[in-house]
Amino acid sequence: MTDTKTRLEIICDAELHEEHLCYIVSQGLHLSDALAYEALIDEPRFRCDHCGRHARNRSNLCVPQELEPPSE
């Protein structure tokens, strides 16, 4: 039996994977529209357990984990 799914497809079965940072970066948004990309990652509250990227919203990550608030 041949499994043609990649590791990411197994981990991320979200219908809106196109909104995740790993997909967005693969499409070059961070290069073509740096301000839009920065808006997604500015003041991050979540970290992806799959790729390690940080984002403001959990909906932009495949396997989001909440970051601890910064200590003051």
C-alpha positions in Angstrom: 0.0 0.0 0.0 1.4 3.4 -1.0 0.4 6.4 1.0 0.6 9.5 -1.2 -0.2 12.0 1.6 2.6 14.1 2.9 3.3 14.5 6.6 1.7 17.9 6.5 -1.5 16.6 4.9 -1.7 14.0 7.7 -1.2 16.6 10.4 -3.3 19.4 8.8 -6.6 18.3 7.5 -8.1 21.8 7.6 -10.3 22.8 4.8 -8.7 26.3 4.7 -5.1 25.3 4.7 -4.5 28.2 2.3 -4.9 30.5 5.3 -2.0 28.9 7.2 1.4 30.5 7.3 3.2 27.5 5.8 1.0 27.7 2.7 1.1 31.5 2.6 4.9 31.6 2.7 5.2 28.9 0.1 3.2 31.2 -2.2 5.6 34.1 -1.6 3.2 36.5 0.3 6.0 37.4 2.7 7.9 38.7 -0.4 5.1 40.1 -2.5 3.1 41.8 0.3 5.3 42.1 3.4 2.9 44.4 5.2 0.0 41.8 4.9 2.4 39.1 6.1 3.6 41.2 9.0 0.0 41.8 10.1 -0.4 38.0 10.4 2.7 37.5 12.6 2.8 40.8 14.5 2.2 40.3 18.3 2.1 36.5 18.0 -0.1 34.5 20.4 0.3 31.0 18.9 3.1 28.8 17.7 2.7 25.9 15.2 3.8 22.6 16.5 4.4 21.5 12.9 6.6 24.2 11.4 7.4 26.4 14.3 6.0 29.6 12.8 4.4 32.1 15.1 1.1 33.9 14.3 -1.4 36.3 15.9 -4.4 34.0 15.2 -4.6 30.2 15.6 -6.5 30.0 12.3 -3.2 30.8 10.5 -1.4 27.7 11.8 -1.8 23.9 11.2 -1.2 22.8 14.7 -1.5 25.9 16.9 -0.4 26.0 20.5 -1.0 29.0 22.7 2.1 30.9 23.7 2.5 31.9 27.3 1.9 35.7 27.8 5.2 37.7 28.1 6.2 38.3 31.7 6.4 41.9 32.8 
